[in-house]
Amino acid sequence: MTLRSRRSAHRSPVPACVALILGAAACGSGEAADIDPTAASDPVVLGVYVGATPARYDAPAYFVIDQRGGDDEIVEMSVERVGRVSLMGADAEMDVTTGEATAGDDAGTGFPLALAAGARRVFAPGGDHVMLEGLADDLAPGETLQVTFEFARHEPVVAEAEIVQLADLLEVDMFWEDGDR
Amino acid sequence: MTTDASTTAPPPDADADAVDRAAPPRPPVVSIAVSAVLVLLIGLGVAWLRGRDDPSAIDELGSELPVPIDAPALTLFDTDGAPIALPDLFDDHVTLVYLGYLNCPDACPITMDVLSRALATRTAETRQPVQVVFVTTDPARDAPDEIRAYLDRFDASFIGLTAASDAELAALQDALLVPGAVLEPADEDGNYLVGHATSVFVFDDGVAHQRYPFGTRQSDWERIIQEHADALGDAAR
């Protein structure tokens, strides 16, 4: 069999950044140089998705957030029906996925998450992701979950997460580069 | 879309002759440009259609391995504790091999789900020569019965294997040319994270030529599996 490589044929998270440094500077796309980092924080959650998972396992969650104002950081996330929320990283460039282990406490790990002025943060399958532990019950496709993002410089933002079949997470447009469609 | 001025609808109060006479002559450069765009669009359309139907396009979904990999000469243990020699297991099958761990919330369950759904589209007969093998990279936590329950969540036919030792697991990863799984230090609760490769290796009758990266979609897996199954059938004839 003749085999060739076509990397664009699979789904590469946007951005394809090495994310073992979740607490460091944002590695999102669309960073605008003319945004005043001291301007008022204006985070916009573009979407949140959760993978359907039986209660006995940890569930994945993903989101895309635009920081349209100045610098800020997510200091905590909470998800209904979930005991603990942690931010995880992945080193997709090396074909290795691993986690970010920062100061572990009951609030979860990986926080705070920096949001640079004018930047986008993408938590996508195979890249940075959210781990939901301690599910109260099974998370079934078609259900929704209320997700609360708490910021250092902005009022909390509440978003509705859609629970989808795990395989369908690869079909969510916002997670992937335009060229991959 | 038409670009011929003579077919442009006339104003309600004008006759056709007036419209034809009123239409300014199209500069040659514009006509050439329009023609070029049309040719380009037609060409792209044909290329897209051919690419969609061309089985050889499937090969491009994966990454060619630097050298073909024979089934590692290792014996692992299935979820019933039975020893399984990989060369014997892989023989006469298309075998999709994935290394992961049960506490993984991201790449592992997504990959298992995508593969199970792709395989579910096949008939019992065409499903038979294809098998999925999950090898735990965290044998200390992933007990065989837990692996069985985890895989049953996706497909009861999926095969769960555990290496007898860290050295055996390392030997398997070396054979597959992937970085060894990395176990992070445990926190105060004893929890720890595991780094691991996320590609799926496809062995055709015991030999792997390529691996497919995480993110390969269900529709692509359906085509990939079909092509590998076809190759297996061709080789058997």
Interface residues (C-beta under 8 A of the other chain):
Chain A: M1 T2 L3 R4 S5 R6 R7 A9 H10 R11 S12 P13 G51 T53 P54 Y57 D58 A59 P60 M88 A90 D91 A92 M94 D95 V96 T97 T98 G99 A101 G104 P125 G126 H129 M131 L132 Q165 L166 A167 L169 L170 E171
Chain B: S56 D59 E60 L61 G62 S63 E64 L65 L102 N103 C104 P105 D106 A107 P109 I110 M112 D113 V114 R117 Y150 R153 V178 P179 V182 E184 P185 D187 E188 D189 N191 Y192 L193 V194 G195 H196 A197 T198 S199 D204 H209 Q210 Y212 P213 F214 G215 T216 R217 Q218 D220 A231
